[in-house]
Amino acid sequence: FKAKNGHCNVFKNDKQNKSLGQWVNTQRVLYKRNVLSSDRKQQLNSICFIWDSQENAWNKHFNQLCAFKAQKGHCNVPQSDAKNKSLGLWVRRQRAYYKKNALS
């Protein structure tokens, strides 16, 4: 999967890789419960395994926002721009969470 896709972020409901997605989810659950052996953690870390896909997605969007700001000088990402649609939606959600005092 990593050789083909360039990452190890297989989703639990991945239709093309259902069995692998479920296995990856199980590894994440075991890791969060602190019952995954250190050998397995080390093996998965060696291939840049993503332990928290939500945190990974947040960091990816944050880095995109930093690049956008460096280029444009502001963080007002238009949602109508097809190139930045995903980033614009993410920024909108972050602002909504901020207004609800729900940013972690």
Secondary structure, DSSP 4 states (H G I P E B T S, - for coil): -HHHHSS----TT-STTHHHHHHHHHHHHHHHTT-S-HHHHHHHHHTT--S-HHHHHHHHHHHHHHHHHHHHSS----SS-GGGHHHHHHHHHHHHHHHTT---
